[in-house]
Amino acid sequence: MLDTKTFGEKLRNHRKNLGLSQENVAERIGVTAQAVSKWENGECLPDCFNLKSLGETYGVSLDILLETETTRDADAVAAKIEQLADEFIWATESERDAGHKDLGENLLKLWKGIYFIEAGNREMAQRDKAMGNLRIMSDYGLKIWDDDGVVAVVQADLRDKLQDPGERELTLLGTLASPEAIRLIAALEPCRTTPKEEILEKTGLELPVLNELLLTLLENKVIEHVFGARWGRDGYKICGHFGMAAYLILAAAFVLGKPVCCMSEYVHNTVNTERTL
């Protein structure tokens, strides 16, 4: 579990380094000085919104705030992510509307922190973190974090569950990986509709080519066509069915185009060894 005493000490050190009193901090984030005192004494933890405010006040990311010296247990960080998500569900509608994207960004930062816990080497973890594009290989599988927008985990056991793809799947993969389809996917959003006229303008595709692609991706539930109503305008959007596969194709193209990456390989034999490639 998260070491609340160590967490509280970190809060106190950040505050003192900035020359702030508990009253100063309380006033900035809208709580009482007594609440700040309880956090610093390890008596309780701030909720997700106060935690975010503390990070902003002290100028540190949440993954740094929540990392404690006495534990590198990834489960503790994962539990905190779940706690933040649960608190967010019970937030008021106005808080959700205002903080949805910010909270999502912070949850990704916490997930990123799990990657660095694995290293068990603070110097290497900080160096890799500064590069902003980490790859991790271990018995668990492959993991990637890129500050430009790619986060993924592929568990090694997937190999044993994967069946030979059929002709349909291979054909669809080939279509999704084509330059035209990548331009089309990049022009669409998962939660807003884009009219065909706007897609033509964004992609520069000829109308017959675009129509053929739209039909193929519609039939395979990669995209969907939505008529006005709750979406506000008719148009196309990424589908919740196989839309993730389309975004994975975009992510793969992005990763392959990266000239430099930081890759850490953890080999677990009778004696654990680490090396940075």
Secondary structure, DSSP 8 states (H G I E B T S, - for coil): ---HHHHHHHHHHHHHHTT--HHHHHHHHTS-HHHHHHHHTTS----HHHHHHHHHHHT--HHHHH-BTTB--HHHHHHHHHHHHHHHHTS-HHHHHHHHHHHHHHHHHHHHHHHHHHH--HHHHHHHHHHSEEEEEETTEEEEEETTTEEEEEETTHHHH-----HHHHHHHHHHTSHHHHHHHHH--SSS-B-HHHHHHHH---HHHHHHHHHHHHHTTSEEEE-SGGGSS-EEEE-TTTHHHHHHHHHHHHHHT-S--EEEEEEESSSEEEEE-
